[in-house]
Amino acid sequence: MTPLALLMHREIEQIPRETTLLAAAQRMRDRRIGALLVTDGKKPIGILSESDLVRRALAEGVEPKGVTVETIMSRPILSIDIDRTAWEANDLMAARGVRHLAVTDGERGIVGILSVRDLVLCFKNRL
């Protein structure tokens, strides 16, 4: 099975907790990504996904220019150890109903982000 280290994205896009929803959505669009790690200083405190934007903001009529990502981000950050398998990541995502996981490596902390898209490509190429 392909290791998570080969599937995950090592370039972790981060935004400060005080970023507006509009600015976060624009950054996701520009970078063509589905999630951003939310930080307080350098400390990761949550994750903001496209699903968060749709379900917790747009569907509720929240003003994207005036509300910060901290208001709707998902927390705690769900993570998986880099030594786990793609199957385990898939099971965790399914059980928790999420599309993104932070990948951790012991004391180094978060070293990547894994998306359901990464898993789809992995499993597709294995068939």
Chimera marker file (.cmm) of the C-alpha trace (Angstrom):
<marker_set name="trace">
<marker id="1" x="0.000" y="0.000" z="0.000" r="1" g="1" b="0" radius="0.5"/>
<marker id="2" x="1.238" y="3.491" z="-0.847" r="1" g="1" b="0" radius="0.5"/>
<marker id="3" x="2.545" y="5.315" z="2.246" r="1" g="1" b="0" radius="0.5"/>
<marker id="4" x="0.751" y="8.462" z="3.364" r="1" g="1" b="0" radius="0.5"/>
<marker id="5" x="4.033" y="10.324" z="2.942" r="1" g="1" b="0" radius="0.5"/>
<marker id="6" x="3.679" y="9.887" z="-0.830" r="1" g="1" b="0" radius="0.5"/>
<marker id="7" x="-0.014" y="10.793" z="-0.944" r="1" g="1" b="0" radius="0.5"/>
<marker id="8" x="-0.176" y="13.862" z="1.265" r="1" g="1" b="0" radius="0.5"/>
<marker id="9" x="0.508" y="17.460" z="0.311" r="1" g="1" b="0" radius="0.5"/>
<marker id="10" x="3.571" y="18.760" z="2.104" r="1" g="1" b="0" radius="0.5"/>
<marker id="11" x="2.923" y="22.392" z="1.245" r="1" g="1" b="0" radius="0.5"/>
<marker id="12" x="0.439" y="23.228" z="3.958" r="1" g="1" b="0" radius="0.5"/>
<marker id="13" x="-1.589" y="26.326" z="3.225" r="1" g="1" b="0" radius="0.5"/>
<marker id="14" x="-2.160" y="28.249" z="6.448" r="1" g="1" b="0" radius="0.5"/>
<marker id="15" x="-4.210" y="31.293" z="7.347" r="1" g="1" b="0" radius="0.5"/>
<marker id="16" x="-4.472" y="33.309" z="10.538" r="1" g="1" b="0" radius="0.5"/>
<marker id="17" x="-7.645" y="32.833" z="12.575" r="1" g="1" b="0" radius="0.5"/>
<marker id="18" x="-8.689" y="36.452" z="11.987" r="1" g="1" b="0" radius="0.5"/>
<marker id="19" x="-8.846" y="36.023" z="8.185" r="1" g="1" b="0" radius="0.5"/>
<marker id="20" x="-12.283" y="36.730" z="6.708" r="1" g="1" b="0" radius="0.5"/>
<marker id="21" x="-14.281" y="33.959" z="5.102" r="1" g="1" b="0" radius="0.5"/>
<marker id="22" x="-14.146" y="35.832" z="1.801" r="1" g="1" b="0" radius="0.5"/>
<marker id="23" x="-10.343" y="36.042" z="1.853" r="1" g="1" b="0" radius="0.5"/>
<marker id="24" x="-10.105" y="32.350" z="2.778" r="1" g="1" b="0" radius="0.5"/>
<marker id="25" x="-12.453" y="31.319" z="-0.033" r="1" g="1" b="0" radius="0.5"/>
<marker id="26" x="-10.478" y="33.400" z="-2.517" r="1" g="1" b="0" radius="0.5"/>
<marker id="27" x="-7.239" y="31.794" z="-1.389" r="1" g="1" b="0" radius="0.5"/>
<marker id="28" x="-8.722" y="28.312" z="-1.750" r="1" g="1" b="0" radius="0.5"/>
<marker id="29" x="-9.872" y="29.222" z="-5.245" r="1" g="1" b="0" radius="0.5"/>
<marker id="30" x="-6.526" y="30.713" z="-6.230" r="1" g="1" b="0" radius="0.5"/>
<marker id="31" x="-4.514" y="27.751" z="-4.866" r="1" g="1" b="0" radius="0.5"/>
<marker id="32" x="-7.074" y="25.217" z="-6.107" r="1" g="1" b="0" radius="0.5"/>
<marker id="33" x="-7.294" y="23.515" z="-2.719" r="1" g="1" b="0" radius="0.5"/>
<marker id="34" x="-10.160" y="22.362" z="-0.523" r="1" g="1" b="0" radius="0.5"/>
<marker id="35" x="-8.860" y="23.178" z="2.952" r="1" g="1" b="0" radius="0.5"/>
<marker id="36" x="-6.673" y="25.596" z="4.899" r="1" g="1" b="0" radius="0.5"/>
<marker id="37" x="-4.965" y="25.088" z="8.235" r="1" g="1" b="0" radius="0.5"/>
<marker id="38" x="-6.055" y="27.851" z="10.632" r="1" g="1" b="0" radius="0.5"/>
<marker id="39" x="-3.404" y="29.207" z="12.984" r="1" g="1" b="0" radius="0.5"/>
<marker id="40" x="-3.104" y="31.380" z="16.058" r="1" g="1" b="0" radius="0.5"/>
<marker id="41" x="0.370" y="32.759" z="15.587" r="1" g="1" b="0" radius="0.5"/>
<marker id="42" x="2.284" y="29.661" z="14.528" r="1" g="1" b="0" radius="0.5"/>
<marker id="43" x="0.062" y="27.234" z="16.437" r="1" g="1" b="0" radius="0.5"/>
<marker id="44" x="-2.487" y="25.242" z="14.376" r="1" g="1" b="0" radius="0.5"/>
<marker id="45" x="-5.940" y="25.571" z="15.961" r="1" g="1" b="0" radius="0.5"/>
<marker id="46" x="-8.346" y="24.308" z="13.315" r="1" g="1" b="0" radius="0.5"/>
<marker id="47" x="-8.997" y="23.529" z="9.689" r="1" g="1" b="0" radius="0.5"/>
<marker id="48" x="-11.301" y="25.343" z="7.288" r="1" g="1" b="0" radius="0.5"/>
<marker id="49" x="-12.720" y="23.298" z="4.436" r="1" g="1" b="0" radius="0.5"/>
<marker id="50" x="-14.991" y="23.997" z="1.506" r="1" g="1" b="0" radius="0.5"/>
<marker id="51" x="-17.674" y="22.077" z="3.383" r="1" g="1" b="0" radius="0.5"/>
<marker id="52" x="-17.320" y="24.417" z="6.368" r="1" g="1" b="0" radius="0.5"/>
<marker id="53" x="-17.784" y="27.418" z="4.081" r="1" g="1" b="0" radius="0.5"/>
<marker id="54" x="-20.890" y="25.977" z="2.463" r="1" g="1" b="0" radius="0.5"/>
<marker id="55" x="-22.598" y="24.381" z="5.465" r="1" g="1" b="0" radius="0.5"/>
<marker id="56" x="-21.646" y="26.731" z="8.292" r="1" g="1" b="0" radius="0.5"/>
<marker id="57" x="-21.494" y="30.039" z="6.455" r="1" g="1" b="0" radius="0.5"/>
<marker id="58" x="-23.251" y="30.300" z="3.088" r="1" g="1" b="0" radius="0.5"/>
<marker id="59" x="-26.182" y="28.062" z="3.982" r="1" g="1" b="0" radius="0.5"/>
<marker id="60" x="-26.681" y="30.053" z="7.192" r="1" g="1" b="0" radius="0.5"/>
<marker id="61" x="-26.531" y="33.445" z="5.471" r="1" g="1" b="0" radius="0.5"/>
<marker id="62" x="-23.277" y="34.477" z="7.161" r="1" g="1" b="0" radius="0.5"/>
<marker id="63" x="-21.646" y="37.597" z="5.688" r="1" g="1" b="0" radius="0.5"/>
<marker id="64" x="-18.297" y="36.399" z="4.248" r="1" g="1" b="0" radius="0.5"/>
<marker id="65" x="-16.672" y="39.835" z="4.408" r="1" g="1" b="0" radius="0.5"/>
<marker id="66" x="-17.366" y="40.379" z="8.081" r="1" g="1" b="0" radius="0.5"/>
<marker id="67" x="-16.880" y="36.974" z="9.711" r="1" g="1" b="0" radius="0.5"/>
<marker id="68" x="-13.556" y="35.324" z="10.484" r="1" g="1" b="0" radius="0.5"/>
<marker id="69" x="-12.545" y="31.753" z="9.767" r="1" g="1" b="0" radius="0.5"/>
<marker id="70" x="-12.194" y="31.060" z="13.477" r="1" g="1" b="0" radius="0.5"/>
<marker id="71" x="-15.981" y="31.313" z="13.732" r="1" g="1" b="0" radius="0.5"/>
<marker id="72" x="-16.727" y="28.357" z="11.455" r="1" g="1" b="0" radius="0.5"/>
<marker id="73" x="-13.521" y="26.310" z="11.274" r="1" g="1" b="0" radius="0.5"/>
<marker id="74" x="-13.536" y="22.659" z="12.287" r="1" g="1" b="0" radius="0.5"/>
<marker id="75" x="-11.807" y="21.809" z="15.531" r="1" g="1" b="0" radius="0.5"/>
<marker id="76" x="-10.116" y="19.926" z="16.923" r="1" g="1" b="0" radius="0.5"/>
<marker id="77" x="-7.916" y="19.138" z="13.954" r="1" g="1" b="0" radius="0.5"/>
<marker id="78" x="-8.402" y="15.507" z="12.982" r="1" g="1" b="0" radius="0.5"/>
<marker id="79" x="-5.109" y="13.857" z="12.208" r="1" g="1" b="0" radius="0.5"/>
<marker id="80" x="-3.481" y="10.595" z="11.289" r="1" g="1" b="0" radius="0.5"/>
<marker id="81" x="0.070" y="9.447" z="11.852" r="1" g="1" b="0" radius="0.5"/>
<marker id="82" x="2.291" y="9.360" z="8.784" r="1" g="1" b="0" radius="0.5"/>
<marker id="83" x="2.982" y="5.646" z="9.388" r="1" g="1" b="0" radius="0.5"/>
<marker id="84" x="-0.673" y="4.665" z="8.913" r="1" g="1" b="0" radius="0.5"/>
<marker id="85" x="-2.066" y="3.308" z="5.644" r="1" g="1" b="0" radius="0.5"/>
<marker id="86" x="-4.314" y="4.858" z="3.038" r="1" g="1" b="0" radius="0.5"/>
<marker id="87" x="-6.984" y="2.341" z="4.081" r="1" g="1" b="0" radius="0.5"/>
<marker id="88" x="-6.801" y="3.574" z="7.674" r="1" g="1" b="0" radius="0.5"/>
<marker id="89" x="-7.034" y="7.177" z="6.501" r="1" g="1" b="0" radius="0.5"/>
<marker id="90" x="-10.045" y="6.264" z="4.379" r="1" g="1" b="0" radius="0.5"/>
<marker id="91" x="-11.741" y="4.552" z="7.325" r="1" g="1" b="0" radius="0.5"/>
<marker id="92" x="-11.083" y="7.547" z="9.611" r="1" g="1" b="0" radius="0.5"/>
<marker id="93" x="-12.442" y="10.022" z="7.066" r="1" g="1" b="0" radius="0.5"/>
<marker id="94" x="-15.548" y="7.894" z="6.544" r="1" g="1" b="0" radius="0.5"/>
<marker id="95" x="-16.148" y="7.410" z="10.271" r="1" g="1" b="0" radius="0.5"/>
<marker id="96" x="-15.752" y="11.103" z="11.074" r="1" g="1" b="0" radius="0.5"/>
<marker id="97" x="-17.430" y="12.445" z="7.921" r="1" g="1" b="0" radius="0.5"/>
<marker id="98" x="-14.489" y="14.601" z="6.855" r="1" g="1" b="0" radius="0.5"/>
<marker id="99" x="-12.653" y="15.114" z="3.582" r="1" g="1" b="0" radius="0.5"/>
<marker id="100" x="-9.292" y="16.285" z="4.955" r="1" g="1" b="0" radius="0.5"/>
<marker id="101" x="-6.874" y="15.017" z="7.590" r="1" g="1" b="0" radius="0.5"/>
<marker id="102" x="-3.729" y="16.540" z="8.982" r="1" g="1" b="0" radius="0.5"/>
<marker id="103" x="-0.828" y="14.103" z="8.717" r="1" g="1" b="0" radius="0.5"/>
<marker id="104" x="1.446" y="14.104" z="11.757" r="1" g="1" b="0" radius="0.5"/>
<marker id="105" x="4.933" y="12.803" z="12.375" r="1" g="1" b="0" radius="0.5"/>
<marker id="106" x="5.634" y="12.477" z="16.096" r="1" g="1" b="0" radius="0.5"/>
<marker id="107" x="7.207" y="15.540" z="17.655" r="1" g="1" b="0" radius="0.5"/>
<marker id="108" x="7.447" y="17.266" z="14.264" r="1" g="1" b="0" radius="0.5"/>
<marker id="109" x="3.695" y="17.799" z="14.432" r="1" g="1" b="0" radius="0.5"/>
<marker id="110" x="1.693" y="18.391" z="11.274" r="1" g="1" b="0" radius="0.5"/>
<marker id="111" x="3.768" y="17.598" z="8.200" r="1" g="1" b="0" radius="0.5"/>
<marker id="112" x="1.077" y="17.421" z="5.528" r="1" g="1" b="0" radius="0.5"/>
<marker id="113" x="-2.571" y="17.426" z="4.560" r="1" g="1" b="0" radius="0.5"/>
<marker id="114" x="-4.355" y="14.422" z="3.070" r="1" g="1" b="0" radius="0.5"/>
<marker id="115" x="-7.567" y="14.869" z="1.118" r="1" g="1" b="0" radius="0.5"/>
<marker id="116" x="-10.196" y="12.416" z="-0.002" r="1" g="1" b="0" radius="0.5"/>
<marker id="117" x="-9.110" y="13.284" z="-3.560" r="1" g="1" b="0" radius="0.5"/>
<marker id="118" x="-5.629" y="11.980" z="-2.735" r="1" g="1" b="0" radius="0.5"/>
<marker id="119" x="-7.161" y="8.698" z="-1.581" r="1" g="1" b="0" radius="0.5"/>
<marker id="120" x="-9.374" y="8.396" z="-4.654" r="1" g="1" b="0" radius="0.5"/>
<marker id="121" x="-6.327" y="8.739" z="-6.902" r="1" g="1" b="0" radius="0.5"/>
<marker id="122" x="-4.420" y="6.214" z="-4.810" r="1" g="1" b="0" radius="0.5"/>
<marker id="123" x="-7.165" y="3.602" z="-4.890" r="1" g="1" b="0" radius="0.5"/>
<marker id="124" x="-7.913" y="4.222" z="-8.567" r="1" g="1" b="0" radius="0.5"/>
<marker id="125" x="-4.310" y="3.576" z="-9.507" r="1" g="1" b="0" radius="0.5"/>
<marker id="126" x="-4.201" y="0.363" z="-7.430" r="1" g="1" b="0" radius="0.5"/>
<marker id="127" x="-7.064" y="-1.284" z="-9.329" r="1" g="1" b="0" radius="0.5"/>
<link id1="1" id2="2" r="1" g="1" b="0" radius="0.2"/>
<link id1="2" id2="3" r="1" g="1" b="0" radius="0.2"/>
<link id1="3" id2="4" r="1" g="1" b="0" radius="0.2"/>
<link id1="4" id2="5" r="1" g="1" b="0" radius="0.2"/>
<link id1="5" id2="6" r="1" g="1" b="0" radius="0.2"/>
<link id1="6" id2="7" r="1" g="1" b="0" radius="0.2"/>
<link id1="7" id2="8" r="1" g="1" b="0" radius="0.2"/>
<link id1="8" id2="9" r="1" g="1" b="0" radius="0.2"/>
<link id1="9" id2="10" r="1" g="1" b="0" radius="0.2"/>
<link id1="10" id2="11" r="1" g="1" b="0" radius="0.2"/>
<link id1="11" id2="12" r="1" g="1" b="0" radius="0.2"/>
<link id1="12" id2="13" r="1" g="1" b="0" radius="0.2"/>
<link id1="13" id2="14" r="1" g="1" b="0" radius="0.2"/>
<link id1="14" id2="15" r="1" g="1" b="0" radius="0.2"/>
<link id1="15" id2="16" r="1" g="1" b="0" radius="0.2"/>
<link id1="16" id2="17" r="1" g="1" b="0" radius="0.2"/>
<link id1="17" id2="18" r="1" g="1" b="0" radius="0.2"/>
<link id1="18" id2="19" r="1" g="1" b="0" radius="0.2"/>
<link id1="19" id2="20" r="1" g="1" b="0" radius="0.2"/>
<link id1="20" id2="21" r="1" g="1" b="0" radius="0.2"/>
<link id1="21" id2="22" r="1" g="1" b="0" radius="0.2"/>
<link id1="22" id2="23" r="1" g="1" b="0" radius="0.2"/>
<link id1="23" id2="24" r="1" g="1" b="0" radius="0.2"/>
<link id1="24" id2="25" r="1" g="1" b="0" radius="0.2"/>
<link id1="25" id2="26" r="1" g="1" b="0" radius="0.2"/>
<link id1="26" id2="27" r="1" g="1" b="0" radius="0.2"/>
<link id1="27" id2="28" r="1" g="1" b="0" radius="0.2"/>
<link id1="28" id2="29" r="1" g="1" b="0" radius="0.2"/>
<link id1="29" id2="30" r="1" g="1" b="0" radius="0.2"/>
<link id1="30" id2="31" r="1" g="1" b="0" radius="0.2"/>
<link id1="31" id2="32" r="1" g="1" b="0" radius="0.2"/>
<link id1="32" id2="33" r="1" g="1" b="0" radius="0.2"/>
<link id1="33" id2="34" r="1" g="1" b="0" radius="0.2"/>
<link id1="34" id2="35" r="1" g="1" b="0" radius="0.2"/>
<link id1="35" id2="36" r="1" g="1" b="0" radius="0.2"/>
<link id1="36" id2="37" r="1" g="1" b="0" radius="0.2"/>
<link id1="37" id2="38" r="1" g="1" b="0" radius="0.2"/>
<link id1="38" id2="39" r="1" g="1" b="0" radius="0.2"/>
<link id1="39" id2="40" r="1" g="1" b="0" radius="0.2"/>
<link id1="40" id2="41" r="1" g="1" b="0" radius="0.2"/>
<link id1="41" id2="42" r="1" g="1" b="0" radius="0.2"/>
<link id1="42" id2="43" r="1" g="1" b="0" radius="0.2"/>
<link id1="43" id2="44" r="1" g="1" b="0" radius="0.2"/>
<link id1="44" id2="45" r="1" g="1" b="0" radius="0.2"/>
<link id1="45" id2="46" r="1" g="1" b="0" radius="0.2"/>
<link id1="46" id2="47" r="1" g="1" b="0" radius="0.2"/>
<link id1="47" id2="48" r="1" g="1" b="0" radius="0.2"/>
<link id1="48" id2="49" r="1" g="1" b="0" radius="0.2"/>
<link id1="49" id2="50" r="1" g="1" b="0" radius="0.2"/>
<link id1="50" id2="51" r="1" g="1" b="0" radius="0.2"/>
<link id1="51" id2="52" r="1" g="1" b="0" radius="0.2"/>
<link id1="52" id2="53" r="1" g="1" b="0" radius="0.2"/>
<link id1="53" id2="54" r="1" g="1" b="0" radius="0.2"/>
<link id1="54" id2="55" r="1" g="1" b="0" radius="0.2"/>
<link id1="55" id2="56" r="1" g="1" b="0" radius="0.2"/>
<link id1="56" id2="57" r="1" g="1" b="0" radius="0.2"/>
<link id1="57" id2="58" r="1" g="1" b="0" radius="0.2"/>
<link id1="58" id2="59" r="1" g="1" b="0" radius="0.2"/>
<link id1="59" id2="60" r="1" g="1" b="0" radius="0.2"/>
<link id1="60" id2="61" r="1" g="1" b="0" radius="0.2"/>
<link id1="61" id2="62" r="1" g="1" b="0" radius="0.2"/>
<link id1="62" id2="63" r="1" g="1" b="0" radius="0.2"/>
<link id1="63" id2="64" r="1" g="1" b="0" radius="0.2"/>
<link id1="64" id2="65" r="1" g="1" b="0" radius="0.2"/>
<link id1="65" id2="66" r="1" g="1" b="0" radius="0.2"/>
<link id1="66" id2="67" r="1" g="1" b="0" radius="0.2"/>
<link id1="67" id2="68" r="1" g="1" b="0" radius="0.2"/>
<link id1="68" id2="69" r="1" g="1" b="0" radius="0.2"/>
<link id1="69" id2="70" r="1" g="1" b="0" radius="0.2"/>
<link id1="70" id2="71" r="1" g="1" b="0" radius="0.2"/>
<link id1="71" id2="72" r="1" g="1" b="0" radius="0.2"/>
<link id1="72" id2="73" r="1" g="1" b="0" radius="0.2"/>
<link id1="73" id2="74" r="1" g="1" b="0" radius="0.2"/>
<link id1="74" id2="75" r="1" g="1" b="0" radius="0.2"/>
<link id1="75" id2="76" r="1" g="1" b="0" radius="0.2"/>
<link id1="76" id2="77" r="1" g="1" b="0" radius="0.2"/>
<link id1="77" id2="78" r="1" g="1" b="0" radius="0.2"/>
<link id1="78" id2="79" r="1" g="1" b="0" radius="0.2"/>
<link id1="79" id2="80" r="1" g="1" b="0" radius="0.2"/>
<link id1="80" id2="81" r="1" g="1" b="0" radius="0.2"/>
<link id1="81" id2="82" r="1" g="1" b="0" radius="0.2"/>
<link id1="82" id2="83" r="1" g="1" b="0" radius="0.2"/>
<link id1="83" id2="84" r="1" g="1" b="0" radius="0.2"/>
<link id1="84" id2="85" r="1" g="1" b="0" radius="0.2"/>
<link id1="85" id2="86" r="1" g="1" b="0" radius="0.2"/>
<link id1="86" id2="87" r="1" g="1" b="0" radius="0.2"/>
<link id1="87" id2="88" r="1" g="1" b="0" radius="0.2"/>
<link id1="88" id2="89" r="1" g="1" b="0" radius="0.2"/>
<link id1="89" id2="90" r="1" g="1" b="0" radius="0.2"/>
<link id1="90" id2="91" r="1" g="1" b="0" radius="0.2"/>
<link id1="91" id2="92" r="1" g="1" b="0" radius="0.2"/>
<link id1="92" id2="93" r="1" g="1" b="0" radius="0.2"/>
<link id1="93" id2="94" r="1" g="1" b="0" radius="0.2"/>
<link id1="94" id2="95" r="1" g="1" b="0" radius="0.2"/>
<link id1="95" id2="96" r="1" g="1" b="0" radius="0.2"/>
<link id1="96" id2="97" r="1" g="1" b="0" radius="0.2"/>
<link id1="97" id2="98" r="1" g="1" b="0" radius="0.2"/>
<link id1="98" id2="99" r="1" g="1" b="0" radius="0.2"/>
<link id1="99" id2="100" r="1" g="1" b="0" radius="0.2"/>
<link id1="100" id2="101" r="1" g="1" b="0" radius="0.2"/>
<link id1="101" id2="102" r="1" g="1" b="0" radius="0.2"/>
<link id1="102" id2="103" r="1" g="1" b="0" radius="0.2"/>
<link id1="103" id2="104" r="1" g="1" b="0" radius="0.2"/>
<link id1="104" id2="105" r="1" g="1" b="0" radius="0.2"/>
<link id1="105" id2="106" r="1" g="1" b="0" radius="0.2"/>
<link id1="106" id2="107" r="1" g="1" b="0" radius="0.2"/>
<link id1="107" id2="108" r="1" g="1" b="0" radius="0.2"/>
<link id1="108" id2="109" r="1" g="1" b="0" radius="0.2"/>
<link id1="109" id2="110" r="1" g="1" b="0" radius="0.2"/>
<link id1="110" id2="111" r="1" g="1" b="0" radius="0.2"/>
<link id1="111" id2="112" r="1" g="1" b="0" radius="0.2"/>
<link id1="112" id2="113" r="1" g="1" b="0" radius="0.2"/>
<link id1="113" id2="114" r="1" g="1" b="0" radius="0.2"/>
<link id1="114" id2="115" r="1" g="1" b="0" radius="0.2"/>
<link id1="115" id2="116" r="1" g="1" b="0" radius="0.2"/>
<link id1="116" id2="117" r="1" g="1" b="0" radius="0.2"/>
<link id1="117" id2="118" r="1" g="1" b="0" radius="0.2"/>
<link id1="118" id2="119" r="1" g="1" b="0" radius="0.2"/>
<link id1="119" id2="120" r="1" g="1" b="0" radius="0.2"/>
<link id1="120" id2="121" r="1" g="1" b="0" radius="0.2"/>
<link id1="121" id2="122" r="1" g="1" b="0" radius="0.2"/>
<link id1="122" id2="123" r="1" g="1" b="0" radius="0.2"/>
<link id1="123" id2="124" r="1" g="1" b="0" radius="0.2"/>
<link id1="124" id2="125" r="1" g="1" b="0" radius="0.2"/>
<link id1="125" id2="126" r="1" g="1" b="0" radius="0.2"/>
<link id1="126" id2="127" r="1" g="1" b="0" radius="0.2"/>
</marker_set>
